[in-house]
Structure formats: structure tokens, C-alpha cells
Amino acid sequence: YIENEQGKPAIAMKRGGGAGRMLRPVVRGMTQMAAPMLKGTGTKFVSVGGIETGKDAYDSLRDGAHGFAFNTVLSRNGNRPSVVEDIIFGNEHGPGLVPLLVEHGMPE
């Protein structure tokens, strides 16, 4: 969100935005683009957008992010703690972050 000198939004919003899964390809691309540019600078960044599974979280780390955050998947599922457990440990739909880290190690 950016304001102009008059305190108004610098980018006029006429329609609603997007969230959740639809952002994943954009966020991955931006992460893959930014990570090499920031390497060696000491700058750390968090990948946010469309993270709904352990694989999504692992991919964020593999793409170069130093961390990740997720919100839409929580909101959509009533903020249940089991959503976090599924991302971290996995469920019948896929592995969680911890099993992926055990199998593949921490990405560089």
C-alpha cells in the first residue's frame, strides 16, 4: 500500500484483489527473481502468498526465501490449529514441511 502526497492511495483500486492459491505462481516467480539479487547482502525476506501445503512452504525455502507466512488458508478453514499441523507435518493430501526437510535437507 502506497500513499501519494495527499494521503490518498497511489494506485487506484476499482476491483477486489486476489489471495490464496491464485498468488502462488506470482510469489514463486518473485521469490526466484529476488533471491539471487539479495544473496550476500544480509537481507532476509519472507515469502507470502498461496502457501497452503508443506510442499508450498518447502518450495518457498528452496526458491530462496528465509521464511514463509500463510493466512488465507487459515481464514478459509476457520483458523483451526490443524491447518498449521497439516502444513508442518502433512496429511493424507501430501507431505508436510518437516518430512520434506528430513527427506531433502534444508535448501541452501
C-alpha positions as CSV (number, residue, x, y, z in Angstrom):
1,Y,0.0,0.0,0.0
2,I,1.5,3.3,-1.1
3,E,0.1,6.8,-0.5
4,N,0.7,9.9,-2.5
5,E,1.4,13.4,-1.0
6,Q,-2.3,13.9,-0.3
7,G,-2.5,10.8,1.8
8,K,-4.6,9.0,-0.9
9,P,-3.8,5.6,-2.3
10,A,-1.2,6.0,-5.0
11,I,-2.7,3.1,-7.0
12,A,-6.5,3.5,-7.5
13,M,-8.3,0.3,-6.6
14,K,-11.5,-0.3,-8.5
15,R,-12.0,-4.0,-8.0
16,G,-11.1,-6.5,-5.4
17,G,-7.7,-8.2,-5.3
18,G,-6.7,-11.8,-5.1
19,A,-5.4,-14.0,-2.3
20,G,-4.5,-17.6,-1.6
21,R,-3.7,-20.2,-4.2
22,M,-4.0,-17.8,-7.2
23,L,-1.0,-15.8,-5.9
24,R,1.3,-18.9,-5.7
25,P,2.8,-18.7,-9.2
26,V,3.4,-14.9,-8.9
27,V,5.0,-15.2,-5.5
28,R,7.3,-18.1,-6.6
29,G,8.4,-16.1,-9.6
30,M,9.1,-13.0,-7.5
31,T,11.0,-15.1,-4.9
32,Q,13.1,-16.8,-7.5
33,M,13.9,-13.4,-9.1
34,A,14.7,-11.6,-5.8
35,A,16.7,-14.3,-4.0
36,P,19.8,-14.1,-6.3
37,M,19.8,-10.3,-6.2
38,L,19.8,-10.3,-2.4
39,K,22.4,-13.0,-2.0
40,G,25.4,-11.8,0.0
41,T,23.7,-8.6,1.2
42,G,22.5,-10.0,4.5
43,T,18.9,-9.1,3.6
44,K,16.4,-11.7,4.6
45,F,12.8,-12.0,3.3
46,V,9.7,-13.9,3.8
47,S,7.6,-15.5,1.1
48,V,3.9,-14.8,1.5
49,G,1.0,-15.8,-0.8
50,G,-0.6,-19.0,-1.7
51,I,1.1,-21.2,0.8
52,E,-1.3,-23.9,1.7
53,T,0.8,-27.1,2.0
54,G,4.1,-28.3,3.3
55,K,5.3,-28.5,-0.3
56,D,4.4,-24.9,-0.8
57,A,6.4,-23.9,2.3
58,Y,9.4,-26.1,1.3
59,D,9.3,-24.6,-2.2
60,S,9.5,-21.1,-0.7
61,L,12.6,-22.0,1.1
62,R,14.1,-23.8,-1.9
63,D,13.3,-20.7,-4.1
64,G,15.4,-18.6,-1.7
65,A,13.1,-17.2,0.9
66,H,14.3,-17.2,4.5
67,G,10.9,-17.9,5.8
68,F,7.2,-18.1,4.8
69,A,3.8,-17.0,6.1
70,F,0.3,-18.1,5.4
71,N,-3.0,-16.5,6.2
72,T,-5.7,-17.2,3.6
73,V,-5.6,-20.9,4.2
74,L,-6.2,-20.3,7.9
75,S,-9.0,-17.8,7.4
76,R,-10.7,-20.1,4.9
77,N,-10.5,-23.0,7.4
78,G,-11.8,-21.2,10.5
79,N,-8.3,-20.6,11.9
80,R,-8.2,-24.2,13.1
81,P,-4.8,-25.3,14.5
82,S,-5.0,-28.5,12.4
83,V,-4.3,-26.3,9.3
84,V,-0.9,-25.4,10.7
85,E,-0.3,-29.0,11.7
86,D,-1.1,-30.2,8.2
87,I,1.4,-27.7,6.7
88,I,4.1,-28.6,9.1
89,F,3.6,-32.4,9.4
90,G,1.5,-33.3,6.4
91,N,-1.8,-35.1,5.9
92,E,-3.5,-37.5,3.5
93,H,-3.2,-34.9,0.8
94,G,0.6,-34.6,0.9
95,P,3.8,-34.3,3.0
96,G,4.4,-31.6,5.4
97,L,7.4,-29.3,5.7
98,V,9.1,-31.4,8.4
99,P,9.0,-34.7,6.3
100,L,10.3,-32.8,3.3
101,L,13.2,-31.3,5.3
102,V,14.0,-34.7,6.7
103,E,14.0,-36.3,3.2
104,H,15.7,-33.5,1.2
105,G,17.5,-31.4,3.9
106,M,17.4,-27.6,4.3
107,P,17.6,-25.8,1.0
108,E,20.6,-23.5,0.5
